[in-house]
Amino acid sequence: MEFLGMTTIFLLVCISCLLLFTTWRSISQKEKQPPGPIALPIVGNLLQLNPWNLPESLKKLSKKYGPVFTISLGPQKAVVLYGYDVVKEALVDQAEDFSGRGSLPLIEKLFQGTGIVTSNGETWKQLRRFALTTLRDFGMGKKSIEERIQEEANFLVERIRNTHERPFNPSNFLVHAVSNIICSVVFGDRFDYEDKKFLTLINLLDENDKLQNSIQTQLYNFFPTVMEYLPGPHKKMIKNTEKVDQFTLEIIAEHQETLDPTCPRDFIDAFLNKMEQEKGNGHSEFTVETLSRSTLDLFLAGTGTTSTTLRHGLLILQKFPEIVEKIQKEIDHVIGRNRSPCMADRSQMPYTDAVVHEIQRFIDFLPLNVPHAVVRDTKFRDYFIPKNTMIIPTLNSILHDSKEFPNPEKFDPGHFLNANGTFKKSDYFMPFSVGKRMCAGEGLARMELFIFLTAILQNFTLKPVVDHKDIDISPFVSTLANTPRPYEVSFLPR
């Protein structure tokens, strides 16, 4: 009996040890988080990172820690995804897990987390679904919006022609033209180029474009609590965004006074109708606040990205007159000089299409993407990522992948051309991101870039104010977006 008792105790001890080992191993594996540099209190990894060129810092860290690693941006932890395979695996294969919006302090301060871009959960799902449906209803991706872009391109060409070959900075011209496309969808009409309110609005956007490159603005994302108490350009950037928000609120108020529910004119009218439908729902996501922020999101996203890409594209093309010559030869062959370019032309213009793609790849407008977050505790590869962890799915690691794009730091339309001169698609072309959070206006942006750029080069040759060999096409780099260096150029009629 004593022997049996000892045996039983021994077996129970063995089973307990086995269970403890299994539990410990499970917890150990579950809590194995991505590696990364040791973070210091308060400053995190700031001493190992260059806040003014974060993409380059992350590139170096990826070589040491691999494609999935952790960094601390001040007190906030973030998991970095570096390279095509891990970004696709996260944002496409595990799309739901990685569908949250991460909170960069400056973005959070500017947009309050209530619009389409920065919201999360049910708010984001409903607002995005509504925006995509409504934008399609008002012509996004259809012939009607293409005609609208062609019309605006004609206005832009005439405006450039009136400069009479004088050198000037084309930034405002491009912003006005691109902005008017999204304005026609969201606000119901384009603005005259001399409209004072419109010019004030554009000036605010232009100023913010410059302010985002300041030291204080970069530091805000690392130490928001401290920077809140310090003066500087970041404060001006916040005030400017508040003024733009006020502009949209005034337009919303005008729409409320003139609304005909049976005949919505634009995105705002459609949203107001949705608000009325959900009037009895105390938990509705459709409020004046979410309308204001969603309108602001659409306006800023529909203006800044495309106009900056065009501005940078024209700078690049000044440096390579031989590329412009090839584009113009293709334009003359396919379109001629007497009709407006259209999207149907693109399939017959592989070289021009390749140049447009290469501009987007080369400038790498959002090198670190807009941050994501995991919406639940997530197992990714061999790692455990806790719920709400910020995710940085780097786009520059994909757009500048040396295996897919040989000599990625060099501007080369050949990256998108086959040996026989036909257009070559690439899965690595992700300037609009990928997955559930990819840019809702991708189709519109692609139309605008092709039609505006082709229309300009159909009518003009670019004449730089300095020797084309001396033009610096490298962008100003920041934690948010890459921007081109300021320049002037003359447009010579063809």
N, C-alpha and C positions, 0 to 999 in steps of 0.2 A: 504493500500500500504506500509505504514511504517512497519507494522507487517511482511508483506511478505519479505520486504528488510532485516529486522533483522533476520528472519528465514533463508534466503538464506546465509547471512553472517555467521550465526551460523553453518549451515551445511558445508559451505566451510572451516571454521576453524576446525570443527571436522574431515572432510576428510583430511585436511592438516596435522593435528596432527596424524591421523591414518597412513598416508603415511610416515611421519617423523619417527614414532615409528617403522613401518615395516622396513624402510630403516636402521634405527639405529640398530634394532635387527639383520637384515641380515648382516650388517657390523660387528657387535659385534660377531656374531657366526662365520662369515667367518674368523675373525682375532683372534679367540680363538686358540692360539698356545699351543703346549704341555707344561706342567708345568716343573719346574726344579729349582735348587738352584739359588739364586741371584748372578749375575755375576758382578765382579768388573771391572772397566776400565782397559784396557791393559792386565791384567793377567787373566781375565775371571773367570773361576772356578778352577784355578790351586791350590788354597789353600785348596779346598775341594776334590781335586783329587790327587792320588798318581801316578805321571808320570811313575814310575817304576813298577807299578802293576795296570794299568788302568782297567783291567777286574774286579779286586776285588772292586775297587772304584765304578764302574758302578753297580755291584751287590748290593752294599749297597744303592746306590741312587734309584735303582729300587724298593726296599722295601718301600721307602718313597714316591716316586712319581708315581709308577705304571709301566706298561710295555712300555709306550711311554712317553719319557721325553726329555727335552732340556738341553744341557750343552754347555759351551763356552770353546773351546780349545784356550786359549789366546783370540784374537779378533774374532775368527771364531766360529759361532754357528753350532751346530750339533744336530740332533734328533736321540736319541738312541732307538732302538727297542730291547726289552729284553724278550725273550721267544719264543717258537715254534709258537704259534698262531699268534702273530703280525708279525713275520718275514715271515711266509708263506703268510699271508694276504697281506703284502706289495710286496714281491718279486715274488709271484706267482699270486695271485688274482688281484693285481694292478701292474702287471709286467712292463707295458709300462711306467707308471708314475714314477716308481722307477728304471728305467734302466740306469740312468746317472752314471758316475763315479765321486765320490767325490775326492776332491784334498787334500791329506795329503801333506804338504809342502815338506817333504823329498822324497816321491815317485815322486812328480811333478819335483823336482830338478834332480832326478836320471834318469827319463824316458821321461821328456819333454812333456808328454801328446800326443805323436804321434804314439804310437804302438797299439797293440790289447788290452792290459790290461788297459791303462790309457787314451785312446782317448774317445771322445764323439761324439754324433750326427751322421751325415752321414759317417764321417771318420770311426768311430767305427763299424757301421753296415756293411759297405762294407768290411773292413779288416777282421772282425770276420767271415762273410759269406765266404769270399775267403779262410781264414785259415782252417775252418772246412771242406770245400769241398776238398781242396788240401791235407790236412793231411789224409783224407779218401782215396784219390787217391793213396797216397804213403803208404798205409797199415795200418793206424791207425784203430784199432778195428778189423783187419782181421788176418787171419792165417799167413800171411807173416811177420807181425810185431811180432807175438807170437814166430815164429821160430827165429827171430832176438834176442829176449829177452832170449830165451833158449840158443842160441849160446853164448851170452854175459855172461849168468849165468855160463856156463861151463868154460869160461876164468876166471871168478871171483873165482870159486871153485879151479881151478888149482893154481891161484895166492895165495890164502889162504893156500893151501897145502904146498906151497914153503916157508911158514914162519916156518915150522917144529916145531909147537907147542909153538913157542916163543910168549910171550904176546906183543901186539901192539895195537895201536889205529886204528880201521878199517875204520875211516872216509874217507880217501882218496880213499881206495879201492872201497868203496860203491859209492862215487861221480863219480869216473872214469867209473864204470860199468853203472850206471844210465845215466850219461851224454852221453855215447856212443850211447845209444838208440835214444835219441832225435837228436844227431849229424847225425846219419845215415839217419834220415828223413829230417832234415833241411839242412845239409851240404852235404849229399850224401854219407857219408862214416864214419866209426868209426875211432878213433885215437888209435895208439899204446900207451900202458900205459907208455912208456918211451919217447914219443914225447915231445920235449922241449916246443914247443908252447902250447901244450895241458896242460902240467904240470904247466906252468906259469898261464894259464887261470884258472885252478882249484885252484891254490894258491890264486889268487885274490878273487875268490868266497868264499874260506874258510876264508880269512881275513875279508871280508865284513860280514860274518856270525858272527864273533866275535865282530866286531866294532859296529854292530847294538844294542848291549846290553850296550854300554857306556852311561854315563850320558849326555854328549853333544849331542849324536845322538838322545836320547829321547827328549831333550829340543828343538831340531831343529823343531819338529812338532808343538811346542807351540809358539816359538819366532823365526821364520826363518829369519826375517830382522836383528835381533840382532846377531844371530848365524852366519850369513854370514860374519860378520866382526871379528869373533873370531876363533882362531886356535883350532884344536882338532881332534879327531877321525872321526867326521862327514866329515871333509874336505878330509881325506884319503879315506873314503868310496866313496865320489863323484869322486875322481880321479881314484880309482880302476874301477868304473863303466865306466868311459870314456875310460879306457884301454881295457875293455871287448868290448865296442862299436867299438873301433878301430880294434880289432881282427875280428869282424864280417864284417866290411867295407873291410878289406883286402881279406876275403874269397869271398865277393860279387864281388870285382874287378877281382879276378881270374875266377869266374864264367862267368863274362861278356866277358872275352877273349876267353873262351873255349865253350861258349854256342852253342848248336845245337837246334834251336827252334822246330825242329820236334821230338826231343827226350829228354824232360826235365828229369833231373836226380834226382831232389829233390825240396824242397819248394822254394829255391832261384831261380832256373831256371824257375819254374812255375810263380813266381812273376815277373821275368824279361820279360817273354813272355806277361804277363798281362800289363806291362808298355808299351811294344811295341804296343800292340793292342790299347791302349788309348793315343797314342802319340799326336794325334790331339786334344785331350780334354784338354783345358786349366785349367779345374777344377778337373782333375783326382786326386783321393786319392792315386794312386799308383805311388810313387816316390822313389828314392834311400833312402831318409830320412825315409819314412814310412817302406820301406823294412828293413833297418838297425834296426830300433826300433822293428819291428815285429819279426825279427829274434832273436834279443836280448831277447824279451819277452818270446818267445818259448823256447829258450835255458835255460834261468834262471828258468822259471816255470817248465820246464821238467827235470831240474837237482836238484834244491834245495829242493823242497817239498818232493819228493820221497826218495832221499838219506837221508834227515834228519829223515824222518819217519822210514826208515830201521835202521838207526844208533840208534835212540831212542828205537826202537823195540828190538834190540839186547841187549841193556842195561837192559831193563825191563825183558827180558827172562833170563838174568843171575841171577836175583833176585828170579826167580821162577823155579827152576830146575824141579819141578813136572809138570809144564806146558809143558816144553820142552820134557819131557819124554812122555807125552800124545800125543804131536804132532808127535814125532818120531814113536810111535806105529802106529799111523794113516798112516803115510808115508809108513812104512814098509808093512802095510796091503794093501794099495791101489796102491802104485807106486812100492815099492820094492827099491832095491839099484842100479839097472842096467840101468834104463832109466831116461830121463829128465822129471821133472814135467811139466804138461801142464794144460791149463785152464779147460779142460774137467774133470780133476781130482777134481776140487774144489767142485763140487756138491756131490761128494762122501766123502768129508773131512770136515764135518760140524764143527768139533772142531778147526781145523787149520783156517778155514774161520772165525770162531768166534774170534779167537785170533788176526788175522789181522785187523778185524773191531775194536776190543777193543783197539788195539794199537793206531789206528787213533782217536778213541773217547777220549781215556785217555790223549794223548799228546796235543790234542786241538791245532794243529799247528798254525792256524790263529784265535786266540780267538775272535778278533773283526772284522773278515772278512776283505776284502779290501773295503774301504768306497764306498758307493753308493751316488747318489744325485737324487733329483726329477727333472724331465726335464720340468715341468710346475707347476704352482700353483696347489696344490693338497689337496683335502679333504680326510683325513684319519681318520676313526672312527669319533670322534666328533671334530677333530682338523683341523686347516688350516696350511699347510706347504708351505711357499713361494718357488717359482721356484729357483733352483740351491742350495737349502739347502743341506748340507752334511747329509747323513744318515749312521748310524752305526748299521747294522743288526747283532747283536752279535751272533756268533756261539757257544761260550762257554756256553751261557745260555741254549742252546739246547742240546749240547753234554754232559753237566753236569746237566741235568734236573733230580732231585731226584725222581720224580714220574715215569719217563720212565726208569731211570737207578738207582735202589736202591744203596745207598752208592757210589755216582758218583766219589768221590775222591779216591776210591779203584779200583785197576786194577783187573777186574773180567770178564773172557771170558763168564761167565754165563749170562751176559747182552745180549748176542746174541744167547742164546741156550734155546730151549724149554725143558720142564721137561723130555721128552723122548730122549734128546740128539740131536734132529734135529736143523738145523740152524733157528734162529728167525730173521726175517727182522724187521726193525724199521724205521718209517717215520722220526724219530728224528736224524737219521744218516746223517749228512750234512757236512762232513769235506770239501767237494768241493763246498760248498754254494748251491744255488738253484736259479731257474729263469733264466732270459735272460743273466745274467752276470756270471753264474756258470762256473767252470773251464772247458775249452775246451778239456783238456787232461785227463779227469777223467777216461775214458776207458783204456788209456795207463797206467796210474798210478796204477789202480787196477790190471792189468796184471803183471806189474813189481813187485809190493809188494808181490803178491802171489807166483810168480815163483822164484824170488830171495830168499825170505825168506825160502821157501820150499826146494830149492836146497841147501842152506847153511846147514839147519838142517838135510837134507837127508845124508849129508856127514860128518858133524861135530857135536860134543857136545861142549857147551860153558863152559870154565873154567875161572871164574873171578879171579882177582889178590888179592881180599879181600874176606872176608867171605860174602856170598850172602846176609845175613841178614843186613849187614852194607851198602849195595848199596843204594844210594839215586837216586830214579828214577824221582823225581819232576823236572820239567823243569826250565830253566832260562826263566823268563817272560819279554817280552818287549811290546811296543805298536804295533809292527809289527808282530812278530812271536815268538813262544815258541821254544826253542832249548834244546837239552839234555846236561847234564854235561859231560865234557871230561872223557874218561876212556880208559883202556887197557883191553884186553881179550885174552886168548889163545883158539885156535880152535883145539880140539882133534879129529883126524880121528876116525870114527866109524868102 
